Amino acid sequence: MDQKTETELQAAAFRRLQQHLMEDRTDVQNIDMMNLAGFCRNCLSRWYQEAANEQGIEMDKDEARQIFYGMTMSEWKAKYQTEASPEKQAAFEVSFEENVGKKS
């Protein structure tokens, strides 16, 4: 397979993952994804931002999230985010540090 085709297929798979998370499974909470898989929608938007920055495209965290989520973070939270239990929050702190690093 040539590089162009491989890149196109990877982009298509990413778009399908994004659709799955943003349209098909809005019920799945970011905290649950992070606790189980070590990444969440915010990680995907951060990776998008990092890729843009590596290409010389200036993009901050909020811009990347709005592109990935298709809305502002506050809109997403109001529509889909539920309150996390203290146990989930504690597990998140561990998972975040293991997978992303210490919070600043």
C-alpha positions, 0 to 999 in steps of 0.5 A: 500500500502506498503512503498516500492511501495509508494516510487516507485510510488512517484519516478515515478511521480517525473520522469514524472514531470521532463520529462514534464518540461524538454522535453514537456514544455520547453516553460514554463519559470521558472519565470512564474512557480515561479510567479504562483505556488511558485516553478520552476525547480530550486526549484525542483533541490534544493529539490533534492540537499537537499534530497541528502545532508540529505542522506549524499551525497555531492552535490552542487547547480550546480551539482543538477541543471545539474542532474535535467536539464540534461545539465548545467544551461548556456546550458538551458538558451541559449536554452530555457530561454527568457527575462522577462519583468520588471513586471514579474521580480518584481512579481518574487522578491515577489514570491521568498521571499514568497516561498524561502526566502530573496535572499542573 
